[in-house]
Amino acid sequence: MQLRADQLPAHLGKGLRSIYTVYGDEPLLAQEATDTIRAAARAAGHTERQVHTVSGAHFDWSGLLGASQAMSLFADKQLIEIRIPSGKPGKDGSDALQRYCDTLSDDVVTILTLPKLDRTQQSSAWFTALDAAGATVRVEAIERKALPPWIAQRLAAQGQRVQGGEDGQHTLAFFADRVEGNLLAAHQEIQKLGLLYPPGELTFEQIEAAVLNVARYDVFKLGEAVLAGQTARA
């Protein structure tokens, strides 16, 4: 089962699956998705947590398989997190993950986190097994055109909003220009606005004074901005 990150709350409200795979190139959204799953698991009694980070070719996959099948010493349900920063489990890991999916238990919820995966990795036997056994959540970077509504949604979640009409669109565009390419910074700036100002409408001047220019461009996007004549973005 494949899910978008924004579908997670509704999905989790219907019950937990035994394994979740979160992958993508946006650290903030990946962390939020993982936090959401973790909170739901803990609420369901999965309070004994283990974290395994796969680094290098000498990871003990047999130990991981044993941990998932071992009974808790405290009779608590388990939450096992498997982190594969490289996105490449290797042959032994591929075999182990497929066996892991064959031995899932209702007493164990597993969260597996991966970076962005290419088409070949997504069609691999190990990833196919993960998708079939549970739910996969893909988190992607938010493009520039989607940033203003994303910012507005996050402001609304803390009871704040910009002006209506073109003035508000200008304010959101200004905000987006300052945080483009750095969603974590955008999140922090939105939180800062929540601390600085009460719920309600924010003016352009308030946002201008509070928001830092934290945009992080790569060379290609900077060139695109210049060629498009977007001097404010460049």
C-alpha positions as CSV (number, residue, x, y, z in Angstrom):
1,M,0.0,0.0,0.0
2,Q,1.4,3.4,-1.0
3,L,0.4,6.5,0.9
4,R,1.2,10.2,0.7
5,A,2.3,11.8,4.0
6,D,-0.9,13.8,4.3
7,Q,-2.9,10.6,4.2
8,L,-1.2,9.1,7.2
9,P,-3.4,10.5,10.0
10,A,-6.6,9.1,8.4
11,H,-4.9,5.8,7.6
12,L,-3.6,5.4,11.2
13,G,-7.0,6.3,12.6
14,K,-8.3,3.0,11.1
15,G,-5.6,0.9,12.6
16,L,-1.9,0.1,12.4
17,R,-0.1,-2.0,9.9
18,S,2.9,-4.1,11.0
19,I,5.4,-2.3,8.9
20,Y,5.8,1.2,7.5
21,T,8.5,2.3,5.0
22,V,9.1,6.0,4.8
23,Y,11.4,7.2,2.0
24,G,12.2,10.4,0.2
25,D,14.5,13.4,0.0
26,E,12.7,15.8,2.3
27,P,14.1,15.4,5.9
28,L,11.4,17.5,7.6
29,L,8.5,15.6,6.0
30,A,10.2,12.3,6.6
31,Q,10.7,13.1,10.2
32,E,7.1,14.2,10.6
33,A,5.8,11.1,9.0
34,T,7.9,8.9,11.2
35,D,6.8,10.9,14.3
36,T,3.2,10.4,13.3
37,I,3.6,6.6,13.0
38,R,5.6,6.4,16.2
39,A,2.9,8.3,18.1
40,A,0.2,6.0,16.8
41,A,2.2,2.9,17.7
42,R,2.9,4.1,21.2
43,A,-0.8,4.9,21.7
44,A,-1.5,1.3,20.7
45,G,0.8,0.0,23.4
46,H,4.1,-0.4,21.4
47,T,6.2,1.2,24.0
48,E,9.4,-0.9,23.9
49,R,11.5,0.8,21.2
50,Q,14.6,-0.5,19.4
51,V,16.6,1.4,16.8
52,H,18.8,-0.3,14.3
53,T,21.0,1.7,11.8
54,V,22.4,-0.1,8.8
55,S,25.8,1.2,8.1
56,G,28.3,-0.7,6.0
57,A,28.3,-4.3,4.9
58,H,28.7,-5.9,8.3
59,F,25.3,-5.1,9.8
60,D,23.9,-8.0,11.8
61,W,20.8,-8.8,9.9
62,S,20.3,-12.1,11.8
63,G,20.2,-10.1,15.0
64,L,17.5,-7.9,13.6
65,L,15.4,-10.9,12.6
66,G,15.9,-12.3,16.0
67,A,14.9,-9.1,17.7
68,S,11.6,-8.9,15.8
69,Q,10.7,-12.4,16.9
70,A,11.8,-12.2,20.5
71,M,9.2,-11.7,23.2
72,S,9.4,-8.5,25.2
73,L,10.9,-8.8,28.6
74,F,8.3,-6.4,29.9
75,A,5.3,-7.9,28.1
76,D,5.1,-4.6,26.1
77,K,4.5,-4.5,22.4
78,Q,7.6,-3.5,20.4
79,L,8.4,-0.6,18.1
80,I,11.4,-1.4,15.9
81,E,13.0,1.3,13.8
82,I,15.3,0.3,11.0
83,R,17.3,3.1,9.3
84,I,19.2,2.6,6.1
85,P,20.8,6.0,5.2
86,S,22.4,4.7,2.0
87,G,19.2,3.2,0.7
88,K,21.1,0.1,-0.2
89,P,20.7,-2.9,2.1
90,G,22.9,-5.1,-0.1
91,K,22.3,-8.7,-1.0
92,D,22.2,-10.0,2.6
93,G,20.0,-7.1,3.6
94,S,17.7,-7.7,0.7
95,D,17.2,-11.3,1.7
96,A,16.8,-10.4,5.3
97,L,14.2,-7.8,4.7
98,Q,12.1,-10.2,2.6
99,R,12.3,-12.8,5.4
100,Y,11.5,-10.1,7.9
101,C,8.3,-9.3,6.0
102,D,7.3,-13.0,6.1
103,T,7.5,-13.1,9.9
104,L,5.6,-9.9,10.9
105,S,3.6,-10.0,14.1
106,D,0.8,-7.8,15.5
107,D,2.9,-7.4,18.6
108,V,5.6,-5.5,16.6
109,V,5.3,-2.3,14.6
110,T,8.3,-1.6,12.4
111,I,9.3,1.7,10.8
112,L,11.9,1.6,8.1
113,T,13.4,4.8,6.8
114,L,15.2,5.3,3.6
115,P,16.4,8.3,1.4
116,K,15.1,8.9,-2.0
117,L,15.0,5.8,-4.1
118,D,15.4,5.5,-7.9
119,R,13.2,3.4,-10.1
120,T,15.4,0.3,-9.9
121,Q,15.4,0.4,-6.1
122,Q,11.6,0.8,-6.0
123,S,11.2,-2.3,-8.2
124,S,13.6,-4.4,-6.3
125,A,12.5,-7.6,-4.5
126,W,13.1,-6.2,-1.0
127,F,11.2,-3.0,-1.6
128,T,8.3,-4.8,-3.3
129,A,8.1,-7.1,-0.3
130,L,8.0,-4.1,2.1
131,D,5.2,-2.4,0.1
132,A,3.2,-5.7,-0.1
133,A,3.6,-6.4,3.7
134,G,2.7,-2.9,5.0
135,A,2.5,0.7,3.8
136,T,5.1,2.8,2.0
137,V,5.1,6.5,2.5
138,R,6.9,8.6,-0.1
139,V,7.9,12.1,0.9
140,E,9.1,14.5,-1.8
141,A,10.5,18.0,-1.8
142,I,7.9,20.7,-2.2
143,E,8.3,22.6,-5.4
144,R,8.3,26.4,-5.5
145,K,4.8,26.7,-6.9
146,A,3.4,24.5,-4.1
147,L,5.2,26.4,-1.3
148,P,2.7,29.3,-0.8
149,P,-0.3,27.0,-0.2
150,W,1.9,24.8,2.0
151,I,2.9,27.9,4.1
152,A,-0.7,29.0,4.3
153,Q,-1.8,25.6,5.5
154,R,0.9,25.5,8.2
155,L,0.0,29.0,9.4
156,A,-3.6,28.0,9.6
157,A,-2.7,25.0,11.7
158,Q,-1.4,27.4,14.4
159,G,-4.4,29.8,14.0
160,Q,-2.7,32.4,11.7
161,R,-3.4,33.6,8.2
162,V,-2.3,36.3,5.8
163,Q,-4.5,38.9,4.3
164,G,-7.0,37.9,1.6
165,G,-6.7,38.6,-2.1
166,E,-3.6,39.7,-4.0
167,D,-2.0,41.2,-0.9
168,G,-2.0,37.9,0.8
169,Q,-0.7,36.1,-2.3
170,H,2.2,38.6,-2.4
171,T,3.0,38.0,1.2
172,L,3.0,34.2,0.7
173,A,5.2,34.6,-2.4
174,F,7.6,36.7,-0.4
175,F,7.8,34.1,2.3
176,A,8.3,31.3,-0.2
177,D,11.1,33.2,-1.9
178,R,13.0,33.4,1.4
179,V,12.7,29.7,2.3
180,E,12.7,28.0,-1.1
181,G,14.8,24.8,-1.0
182,N,15.0,24.7,2.8
183,L,11.7,23.3,4.2
184,L,13.1,22.9,7.7
185,A,13.9,26.6,7.8
186,A,10.4,27.3,6.5
187,H,9.0,25.2,9.3
188,Q,11.1,27.0,11.9
189,E,10.1,30.4,10.5
190,I,6.4,29.5,10.7
191,Q,6.9,28.4,14.3
192,K,8.6,31.6,15.1
193,L,5.7,33.6,13.7
194,G,3.5,31.6,16.1
195,L,5.6,32.7,19.0
196,L,5.9,36.3,18.0
197,Y,2.3,37.0,17.1
198,P,-1.1,35.9,18.4
199,P,-3.6,33.9,16.3
200,G,-5.3,35.9,13.6
201,E,-4.2,37.8,10.5
202,L,-0.5,38.6,9.8
203,T,0.5,41.6,7.9
204,F,3.2,41.7,5.2
205,E,5.3,43.9,7.5
206,Q,5.2,41.4,10.3
207,I,6.3,38.5,8.1
208,E,9.0,40.6,6.4
209,A,10.4,41.6,9.8
210,A,10.4,38.0,11.2
211,V,11.4,35.9,8.2
212,L,15.1,35.4,7.5
213,N,16.4,35.0,4.0
214,V,17.3,31.3,4.4
215,A,16.7,30.1,0.8
216,R,19.2,27.5,-0.3
217,Y,19.6,27.3,-4.0
218,D,21.5,24.9,-6.1
219,V,23.4,26.1,-9.1
220,F,20.8,25.0,-11.6
221,K,17.8,26.6,-9.9
222,L,19.7,29.8,-9.4
223,G,20.5,29.9,-13.1
224,E,16.8,29.1,-13.9
225,A,15.7,32.0,-11.7
226,V,18.1,34.4,-13.5
227,L,17.1,33.3,-17.0
228,A,13.5,33.6,-16.1
229,G,14.1,37.2,-15.0
230,Q,13.0,36.5,-11.5
231,T,15.5,38.9,-9.9
232,A,13.8,38.7,-6.5
233,R,14.5,35.0,-6.4
234,A,18.0,35.2,-7.7
